[in-house]
Amino acid sequence: MNLILTWLAIARQKISFKLMGKLLAIAFCSTIFFLGALPVQAAVKISPRLEEQILQVIRQHPDTILESVQAYQQQQQQQLQRTQQAFLQELKANPAKVIGSSPTLGAKNAKIVLVEFSDFECPYCSEARKTVQEFIEKHGKEVKLVYKHFPLVAIHNQAFPAAKAAWAAQQQGKFWEYHDALFTNQGKLSEEFYLQTAAKLNLDVEKFKSDRLVAEAAITQDMVLATQLGLSGTPFFVMNGETFSGAIPLVELEKVLERVS
């Protein structure tokens, strides 16, 4: 609010109305982001007169709002590109840092790393799993598969619980077995299924339960990375310097391998 009032004060000193519109547009856009984080009670305290003044400027100079939004979007896109490039360079130069404690499959010291961001409740991820599995069976001596959690919690209510269960299974060396069970039985994802699967895989069920309680930090770390990279869906893959998404056919996956080899 103080920022907007400053612009209005400048306007009263007979600054160019067009310039005021541009400044106010920027202030207004900034204020929208600020207000979005406030409780509803705080948002309703805006002065009706001030609100009308803002709306009047917007009506008279809608182009300034558009220019500000476009400039903001361009800045965000440039930042996203820088983040993606930094990640790809890190993956090439220091893959161990990117992999961290994530579960892996395939060659231990492979020069080619396939990073998969996936969601256990996503049907496209389930379809992609079959292709990736076949791909690693054929090329596992030259490629390392790395699994990163990216549960789409807004649309899949079991994605995060399933991820926590898989992480807990990983602590007992059974991530990939649990991973396969989750994807094979997507229609059964539930608390009962997670415990039954742990028992079938001969896990220490009590340890499994306690590990799930501390799994959130590791999964959130993967989610933050996915968000920083601008991912909005699953599955998403990074193979050395190339990115691709969706249930890609095996032949296309092998073409990517050929390009990055």
SULSULDA-V391074 format. One line per field, one symbol per residue. burial: b if it has 16 or more other ideal C-beta (glycine too) atoms within 10 Angstrom, else e. A space follows every 50 residues. Layout:
BEGIN
burial->???
END
This chain:
BEGIN
burial->eeebeebbeebeeeeeeeebbbbbbbbbbebeeeeeeeeeeeeeeeeeee eebbeebeeebeebbeebeeeeeeeeeeeeeeeeeebbeebeeebeebbe ebbbbbbeebebbbbbbbbbbbeebbebbebbbebbeebeeebbbbbbbb bbeeebebbbbbbbbbbbbbbbebbbbbbebbbeebeebeeebbeebbee bebeeeebeebbeebeebbeebbebbeebebebbbbbbbbeebebebbee eebeebbeebe
END
